[in-house]
Amino acid sequence: MNVHSWLLNPKRSYADGVELLKSLKPKDAMFFASVQNPSPDSYHFRFLVSKLQNESRKMAQQPAKIQEVSNIRIIDVPTKPATGSKTDKELSARFADHPLIDVRELPENLQSDFQTIKGLSREIARLHTMLKAATTDDERKSLLESLKESEAKQKELWASLDKWQADRKLPVVEPEKVNEKKIAEQALARARRIDTLKINISRATRELEKVTGKKAESRKEKIAAWEVELKGLENEQ
């Protein structure tokens, strides 16, 4: 199990998600480990999904160091230079939840969407922090509504990027459908040919007792050819 497969699994378990987060961010996982089996629509479960979605999108970046923790694939993403300058490699951000994509390949509007997604990730993290520190129901309600709006917007933007990626892929050639009627007709024709060959071989073998010379040689050649054809048809059954 890895982060991507957990996120795609509609029956994902909270406990598995916590274990995945422990392998990525042990300190963050402490908050989630304090709760046992919350429902999928609970605050803790939704927050865990958001955390792992953000981690998933960071896990395919540049020529990075890859390690294995149990059966979970982790990629250590290089940090930006202290000067704040950006190299070509650092501009080459990548998505983690489908085949690697250079963000510079995106159309201009989708590049803007990608930057918005990054900003929303920071906003969602800020709202989560505020929500944990909230002391009144009204405050929590207001923050939760803002959180839902930001998450919905982020999901919408990711969907547009995923669609662009899907549209770029070559169409999948569907395998030819099995024509059962045609197969049955071919089987019947093969069975009839087998019966005909057996009759011909039997008749020609009996005739060998009555002919000699060239006629006998001709019969033998036909019998040999029929036997080869018969063996091939019988092997196809």
Buried (B, 14 or more C-beta within 10 A) or exposed (E): BBBBEBBEEEEBBBEEBBBBBBBBEEEBBEBBBEBEEBEEEEBBBBBBBBBBBBBBBBBBBBEBEEEEEEEBBBBEBEEEEEEEEEEEEBEBBBBBBBEEBEBEEBEEEBBEBBEEBEEBBEBBBBBBEBBEEBEEEEEBEBBBEBBEEBBEBBEEBBEBBEEBBEEEEEEEEEEEEEEEEEEEEEEEEBEEEBEEBBEBBEEBEEEEEEEEEEEBEEBEEEBEEBEEBBEEBEEEE
